[in-house]
Amino acid sequence: MERVLSEKEIALKVASDLLQIKAIKLSKENPFTWSSGWKSPIYCDNRLSLSFPETRTFIKEALAEAAKAKFPGYEAVAGVATAGIPQGALLAEALGVPFVYVRSKPKGHGMENLIEGKVTPGQKVIVVEDLVSTGGSSLKAAEALTASGFEVMGMLAIFTYGFPLADDNFKNADIQLHCLSNYQIMLQKAMELGYINESDLTSLEEWRNDPGNWG
């Protein structure tokens, strides 16, 4: 980035890019079904950003700026399997620090590792996710890192739905979360770009407030 952008400018740019490359898809009429069983008018697949060099680079640089501003003193980066692995590796490369990643469960053979990479007890690590919904899998990874001796400084992610449950989970775990963009910013940008209209906006806001009973 030629200049350091504000957090709001970064949030708008990330939301715009994710919408335009179709990493974020909005469909009120034909909602998506999440693994939880929720019906959702939004599907977010930030892995798609890896196929678009300009977007990939912007996200990498924005994560690097956030790491320096939010977590000074970092010594390593950890990616959360699976989508957080490439984003975390890109960030670690940008920062020039070691990288590890956390599996969702231990490997069933060989060393049966849960954390892949060099484990250095006491090392200050930033955890990287691509997307935060409830925060369950992200915090499980942070717990595994702590149990292995790392000092978890906090977590960076590309996008969050901003559910109160996630806020509560991170607060209870005493882990700081910083996301480049979020659901409200995305709705604002989707309106500006003409991806949704006023009727869509109302429905999308209703889902955000009560996803379990929406639709």
N, C-alpha and C positions, 0 to 999 in steps of 0.2 A: 504494500500500500504506500502511495506517495506521501501521505500524511496520516497522522493518527486520527482516526474517525471517532466520533462519540459513540457511546454504547447504543444510542437510539439510531444513529446512522447505520451502524453495523447490523442492528436487528432488522431494519427495513431492507437493507441490501441482501442479507441472507434470505429473508422471506421472499423477496422478489425473485432471486435466483432459483430458489427451490420450487417456486410456483412455475417459473418459465421453463425449467428443465423437466417439469412434471415429477419431481421427487415428492412433491405434495400434490395429491389429487383430491378434489372436492366433488362429492356426488350425493346430493340430498335425495334425489329420486331413486337411486340404486345404491343404498348404503353398503359399506363394507362390514364384514363380520370379523371381529377381533378374536384372538384365541380365548379370551375371557368369556366370549359369548355376546359381548356388547355389540349392538348395531351402531355403526359410526359413519357420519357423512364425510370423514376425512381419513386418508391413508397417507402416511408419511414414510418414505423409504429414502433416507439420506445417503444410502450406499450408492445411489445413482449419481451423486455429485462427483464421485471418483472418476466417472467417465467424461467429465467436462473440465478440462484443464483450468480454465479461468475461474470457475466456481470452486474447484478443488483448492487452487492456490489461495483464493480469497479467504476461504474457511480456515485453511492452515495458518495463514498470517493473522487472522482475527483471533484464533485460538492462542497463538503465540503471544500476541499483545495482551490478551486476557490473563494468560499464565503469569506474565511479568508483573501485571498490575495487581492481580488478586492474590497470588501465591508466591511472593518473593522468597527466595531461599530454596526453591524447589531443586531437587537433585536427580529426579527420574520421572518418567511418565509410565502409566499403566493403562492399557486398553482393555475394555470389557468385551468379551466374546459375544457375538462375532463382529458386529458392525462397528464396534469401538476400536477394533484392532488396527485397521488401516489408518483411521483418523489419528489414533494415538501414536502410531509409528511415524506418520508425517509430522506430528507436533514434536516428537522427540528429536527427529532429524533437524527441524527448524531451530530447536533450542540447544542442540548439541549435547544431549544427555542420554543416559541409558534408557532402554525400553524393555518392559515386560508386558505380558498379557495374562488375563485371568480367564480360565475356562469356566463354563457354566457348571461343570462337574469334573471330578478327576478323570484323567485318561485311564482307560481300563486295562492298560498293559504297560510294559516297560517300567519307567520310574513312577507311573501313576500320578504325575504332577497335576496340581490344580493351577499353579502359577508357572508359566513358561518364561524362561529367561533367568538371569543371575539375581538371586535373592540376596539383598544386602541389608541385614538387620539395622534399623535406625535410620535408613535412607528416607529422605523426605520425598514423597511421591504425589503427583497429581494424577487423578483417575480421569479417564476420558470415555465418554459415551457419545453415541450419535443422537440418541433420542431418549427423553425421560417422559414416562407416563405416570405410573404410581411410584416409581423409584425402587421397587422391590429387588430386581435383579442387579441394579447398580449398587445398592447398599450391601447386597450379599457379596459382591466382588470386593467392596471396600473392607468388609469384615474379614474376608480371606487374606487380604493384604496385611491388615493389622495383625491377624493371627500369625502371619509369617514373619513379623518383625518390622514391617515398614511403618513409617509415620505418615498417615494419610492426611495431606494438607487440605484437600477438598476435591471437588469434581467439576469438570468442564463438560458441556454438551453443546451440540449444535442447536437443538430445538426442544422445547418443552410444551406440553399441553397446558401446564399451569394448574393442574388439579390440586385442590386444597389437601387431598390425601398425600400427595407427593411432598408438599411443603411441610406437612406434619411429620412425615417419615424422616425427612432430612433433618428437621429440627430435633426430633427425638434422638436421632443418631449423632447429633452434634457435628454434622458435616456440612460445610458450606458448599452450595451449588451455584454455579454461574452458567447460564445458557446464552448463546449468541442471539437467539431469537425465540419468540414465543407465539402462542395461539392468537392473542389479541392483536399483536403486531401483524401477524399473517393475515387476519381478517381485514385489517385496515388496508394492507397492500393489495389483497385480492379485490377489494372494492375499487381501489384506484385503477387497477389494471383491467377491470371489467370481467373478472372471472366469476363474480357473484353479484346479485342485485340485493335490494333491500329485503325482499322476502327470504332469500337464501340466508342473509345475515342474521335475521331473527331466528331462524331454525338452527343455524350453526351456534349461535349464542346459547340457545336452549339446551343443545347437546352438551356444550361445555359445562353448563350449570348442573345438569343431571344426566350424565351419560348412560347410567344403568337403566333408566326408564325412558330414554328418548326413542321416538318413533313408534 
